Amino acid sequence: MRNDLLLRLLDAFVVVAVAVAGLWAWRRWHYRSFWLVAGYPLMAVSVRTTWRKVALGCGLTKKRHRWWFTLVPNAVASTGMVKVRRRFQRIAVDTKPWMWLPRPTRYGWRVTVHLLEGQIPDDYAQAAEQLAHSWRVHAVRVSSPRPGRVVLAATMRDPLVRVDEIPPSSELLKVTVGRLETGKPWEIDFRTVPHWLNAGATQSGKSNLANALIVGLAPQPVALVGFDLKGGVEFTPYAPRLSALATSRAESVGLLDDLVALMADRMGLCRQASARNIWQLPPALRPVPVVVLVDELAELYLMADKSEKDEIAKTSTALLRVAQLGRAFGIYLFCCGQRIGSDLGPGVTALRAQCSGRICHRVNDPETATMTLGDLDPAALVSARAIPAETPGVAIVAGQDGQWYRARSFYVSEHAAEHAARMYADLTPSWEEITSGTQGSEITEADLTELIDA
Ligand SMILES: Nc1ncnc2c1ncn2[C@@H]1O[C@H](COP(=O)(O)OP(=O)(O)OP(=O)(O)O)[C@@H](O)[C@H]1O
């Protein structure tokens, strides 16, 4: 009899142990299906049932008057706040915002909440950290798809700890460089956002992102131009795919002059063809788009002594002109730097205003984060300053939809970028070809009419 009981207990123990091990293995090897089948339903029930307490704790409830009926007056603390003295009376109750059923997402869940009177989405954004701790999730992001509604998106664990391989780019001037924390691809599309600032402290992943761009753009019919103010150590290995490379400020002045002249040339061409930008030109006439990669932007602005003042002023003006007018004429900027502070001069501030694409990796000084992301949500700044050193490549990105996201670039080694540069070297147009003026001045009115008709 006792042996029987012992055997049964042993059996039950083995069954439980196998079940636990099975669940562990399922979660470990196929987290997505585990999450959808086992994790999500439990979580949805728990979020709905605890919403009142959580909303109250995070200060998201409002007092409303309700009729209250009780059989035992005085004995019931009906709302936790008010004692009911009569059987039937009107009392103030903490009302929670209406919450829909949470829906599963790739890395967690999202739920729509109806705002209570007087609430704005920012109230929820401010409570995001409290909500994340209350729900024991990695992070809660708040967005407002329409007035009166907020969507709370919770991620169970940081999806950026590991990101997978880089897929090949399919569209001209568009490169998938990494993944957003929402699980969507992180795309840099120069035709939508023409100029980008890429800031970050040393070893934060700026060059890795530039490598991802080189790998993505190398097979495309575009010209790549490099300004490598680290004396050429970063971009020289990619020279086979670069149409021009400047490695010092003196060389940069010359190359920027060429770019401004190229822009004027393209302006003339567009004017002749009554086009507003190169994309309105017929394909046979359309000049090749130029992507300008600048590494160590601050070096263009740093002044050791007064003799450099004129050179800096020239560089700064030329770069600003490229940023102001380049978009229409197919010249795009991607500027990387450790520090992009206003102390570098008004040129940097003006350039920043022209760069609507913002990427802020881990930074050392708050000013660079403010300069890079300043006009976004202040929560983006907090998030940028919280990027840990252990996750290089993680950045705060101002997306094409006007929102900000945490994102991580795919790991692209220098070796992979060098390999891509060599492999597609034959697609590199020479700088002489690009700047020779064949794209404007030498085309006659008759040629132009013929080409446009064709
Ligand atoms: N997305 C990523 N995933 C994994 N490792 C990364 C990623 N991005 C960068 N790294 C690693 O982090 C290190 C620093 O990256 P990177 O050279 O791009 O930084 P950086 O900001 O350009 O630094 P510096 O300014 O000193 O040149 C490298 O060893 C790189 O391999």
The ligand as an SDF file (V2000), in Angstrom:
LIG
                    3D

 31 33  0  0  0  0  0  0  0  0999 V2000
   24.9460   45.9980  -34.7400 N   0  0  0  0  0  0  0  0  0  0  0  0
   26.0000   45.4490  -34.1750 C   0  0  0  0  0  0  0  0  0  0  0  0
   25.9560   44.1890  -33.7160 N   0  0  0  0  0  0  0  0  0  0  0  0
   27.0370   43.6350  -33.1350 C   0  0  0  0  0  0  0  0  0  0  0  0
   28.2300   44.2540  -32.9570 N   0  0  0  0  0  0  0  0  0  0  0  0
   28.3280   45.5160  -33.3820 C   0  0  0  0  0  0  0  0  0  0  0  0
   27.2430   46.1760  -34.0110 C   0  0  0  0  0  0  0  0  0  0  0  0
   27.6270   47.4240  -34.3270 N   0  0  0  0  0  0  0  0  0  0  0  0
   28.9050   47.5260  -33.9290 C   0  0  0  0  0  0  0  0  0  0  0  0
   29.3270   46.3890  -33.3680 N   0  0  0  0  0  0  0  0  0  0  0  0
   30.6520   46.1330  -32.8120 C   0  0  0  0  0  0  0  0  0  0  0  0
   30.9900   47.1850  -31.9360 O   0  0  0  0  0  0  0  0  0  0  0  0
   32.3180   47.6090  -32.1350 C   0  0  0  0  0  0  0  0  0  0  0  0
   32.3530   49.1020  -32.4220 C   0  0  0  0  0  0  0  0  0  0  0  0
   31.6300   49.3530  -33.6160 O   0  0  0  0  0  0  0  0  0  0  0  0
   32.0160   50.5480  -34.5920 P   0  0  0  0  0  0  0  0  0  0  0  0
   33.4500   50.4500  -35.0230 O   0  0  0  0  0  0  0  0  0  0  0  0
   30.9840   50.5800  -35.6440 O   0  0  0  0  0  0  0  0  0  0  0  0
   31.8770   51.7710  -33.6030 O   0  0  0  0  0  0  0  0  0  0  0  0
   32.1440   53.2930  -33.9000 P   0  0  0  0  0  0  0  0  0  0  0  0
   31.0830   54.0550  -33.2230 O   0  0  0  0  0  0  0  0  0  0  0  0
   32.3460   53.5440  -35.3530 O   0  0  0  0  0  0  0  0  0  0  0  0
   33.4950   53.4970  -33.1330 O   0  0  0  0  0  0  0  0  0  0  0  0
   34.6720   54.5560  -33.4940 P   0  0  0  0  0  0  0  0  0  0  0  0
   34.0570   55.9120  -33.4000 O   0  0  0  0  0  0  0  0  0  0  0  0
   35.6750   54.2880  -32.4170 O   0  0  0  0  0  0  0  0  0  0  0  0
   35.1540   54.2040  -34.8670 O   0  0  0  0  0  0  0  0  0  0  0  0
   32.8880   46.7820  -33.2720 C   0  0  0  0  0  0  0  0  0  0  0  0
   33.6800   45.7560  -32.7220 O   0  0  0  0  0  0  0  0  0  0  0  0
   31.6850   46.1810  -33.9360 C   0  0  0  0  0  0  0  0  0  0  0  0
   31.9910   44.8970  -34.4020 O   0  0  0  0  0  0  0  0  0  0  0  0
  1  2  1  0
  2  3  1  0
  2  7  2  0
  3  4  2  0
  4  5  1  0
  5  6  2  0
  6  7  1  0
  6 10  1  0
  7  8  1  0
  8  9  2  0
  9 10  1  0
 10 11  1  0
 11 12  1  0
 11 30  1  0
 12 13  1  0
 13 14  1  0
 13 28  1  0
 14 15  1  0
 15 16  1  0
 16 17  2  0
 16 18  1  0
 16 19  1  0
 19 20  1  0
 20 21  2  0
 20 22  1  0
 20 23  1  0
 23 24  1  0
 24 25  2  0
 24 26  1  0
 24 27  1  0
 28 29  1  0
 28 30  1  0
 30 31  1  0
M  END
$$$$
